[in-house]
Amino acid sequence: MKKQVIAIAATSLFVAAVMLSSCNNVNQKESADRKVEREKEDLQDARKEASLEAQSLTSEDLNKFKDEAEVLIKKNETRIVELRNKMKESGNALDEKRQKRIAELEEQNWELRTRINSFDIKSGNWQEFKREFDHDMEQIGKSLEDLTVDNKD
């Protein structure tokens, strides 16, 4: 009988310990779930604030970027006019190919002007636009330099 009482008491203690530990796990899980939800809300709030801040900065950056881009576009236009004048003077057999390439570059330069003037902060991703625009501007500049180097030969 003593053994049965001890066995029942031990079993009862074991069951009680399991129940208490599972209750703690549930409470901890609920606490962790609430903490995760609060962190998600904080992250969303931070994203909203960053987005608003980025838009106000972007507006200023866009105006500055437009001014800088316009200077580069005008510089490209000047280079195109110089290339055309050199082409008239040289009389090379390659002039026809160069004229086509110059016309293409002039069109690309015009497209850049149109893109920068029509960009709206609210309708597009500023960072992506800026990266692509800079790349395209650089490509036109390199192409104009290549034509200039070829023209000197």
Buried (B, 14 or more C-beta within 10 A) or exposed (E): EEEEEEEEEEEEEEEEEEEEEEEEEEEEEEEEEEEEEEEEEEEEEEEEEEEEEBEEEBEEBBEEBBEEBBEBBEEBBEBBEEBBEBBEEEEBEEBEEBEEBBEEBBEBBEEBBEBBEEBEBEEEEBEEBBEEBBEBBEEBBEBBEEBEEBBEE
